[in-house]
Amino acid sequence: QVQLVESGGGLVQPGGSLRLSCAASGSIFGINVMAWYRQAPGKERELVARIFGDGSTNYLDSVKGRFTISRDNAKTTLSLQMNSLKPEDTAVYYCNFRRSIYVPQGIYWGQGTPVTVSS
């Protein structure tokens, strides 16, 4: 099993910054894709940022230039640096590890950490 625990969420003012972390444990050796998702009340969960085994990344258009996804070499920690936060960024943020984007097996989720952007 793979266990993921997010931390770092909270209340922040518009324009502020927040850094989310995801600590991983268990059998993570087969993981090739790591990502952050978010889900706002009444909305579908959406992919925010993703990093692949070769270090390449994808970002949701609305967060490009503001958010940065990163990981440690052992793939035990996934981070999301969020700058210039907007009220629209308010959501529960989830980390996601998976074996492959092409295979529906080996997908793991954390329980989420809430982020509220409000003045």
KAQUIGI-V397074 format. One record per residue. N is the residue number from 1. RES is the residue in one letter. SS is DSSP state (~ for helix, > for strand, _ for the rest). PSI is psi in degrees with one decimal (none if undefined). NEAR is the number of other ideal C-beta (glycine too) atoms within 12 Angstrom. Layout:
BEGIN
n: (N;N)
res: (RES;RES)
ss: (SS;SS)
psi: (PSI;PSI)
near: (NEAR;NEAR)
END
This chain:
BEGIN
n: (1;2;3;4;5;6;7;8;9;10;11;12;13;14;15;16;17;18;19;20;21;22;23;24;25;26;27;28;29;30;31;32;33;34;35;36;37;38;39;40;41;42;43;44;45;46;47;48;49;50;51;52;53;54;55;56;57;58;59;60;61;62;63;64;65;66;67;68;69;70;71;72;73;74;75;76;77;78;79;80;81;82;83;84;85;86;87;88;89;90;91;92;93;94;95;96;97;98;99;100;101;102;103;104;105;106;107;108;109;110;111;112;113;114;115;116;117;118;119)
res: (Q;V;Q;L;V;E;S;G;G;G;L;V;Q;P;G;G;S;L;R;L;S;C;A;A;S;G;S;I;F;G;I;N;V;M;A;W;Y;R;Q;A;P;G;K;E;R;E;L;V;A;R;I;F;G;D;G;S;T;N;Y;L;D;S;V;K;G;R;F;T;I;S;R;D;N;A;K;T;T;L;S;L;Q;M;N;S;L;K;P;E;D;T;A;V;Y;Y;C;N;F;R;R;S;I;Y;V;P;Q;G;I;Y;W;G;Q;G;T;P;V;T;V;S;S)
ss: (_;>;>;>;>;>;>;_;_;>;>;>;_;_;_;_;_;>;>;>;>;>;>;>;>;>;_;_;_;_;_;_;>;>;>;>;>;>;>;_;_;_;_;_;_;>;>;>;>;>;>;>;_;_;_;_;>;>;>;_;~;~;~;_;_;_;>;>;>;>;>;_;_;_;_;_;>;>;>;>;>;>;_;_;_;_;~;~;~;_;>;>;>;>;>;>;>;>;_;_;_;_;_;_;_;_;>;>;>;_;_;_;>;>;>;>;>;_;_)
psi: (154.3;130.3;132.8;132.4;117.2;154.5;165.2;-6.9;167.9;-163.7;130.4;148.6;152.8;137.0;-9.9;-176.6;154.9;145.1;120.6;146.1;150.7;116.1;127.6;145.7;163.3;-152.8;81.5;6.5;-29.7;1.2;129.5;-12.5;131.7;139.3;161.6;131.6;164.8;154.5;119.1;155.7;129.9;3.6;160.7;153.3;136.0;148.6;126.3;-48.7;149.2;142.5;135.6;173.5;-29.8;2.3;-6.4;154.8;155.4;146.8;144.7;136.3;-39.5;-11.5;-3.2;134.8;-11.3;-35.6;147.9;125.2;142.9;165.3;161.2;167.8;-31.4;-4.8;33.3;-11.6;127.5;134.6;155.3;109.2;121.8;117.4;163.7;48.3;145.1;156.2;-31.6;-14.2;-6.2;123.8;170.9;127.3;132.8;138.7;150.3;127.0;139.8;156.3;-43.8;149.3;-11.0;-6.6;127.1;3.2;158.2;48.8;128.7;140.3;146.2;176.8;-11.6;153.5;127.8;140.0;125.4;122.7;108.5;146.8;none)
near: (11;28;19;36;26;34;24;27;32;22;16;26;18;21;17;22;23;35;28;41;28;43;27;31;19;18;15;30;15;19;33;25;34;45;37;49;36;39;23;22;12;8;13;11;21;25;29;39;39;31;35;23;22;9;16;14;26;21;24;27;13;20;31;16;14;27;36;25;37;23;33;16;9;14;30;24;28;43;29;45;24;39;21;23;34;25;19;21;36;28;35;27;47;34;47;37;43;30;23;17;22;12;13;9;11;23;25;29;26;33;19;26;30;26;36;26;29;18;13)
END
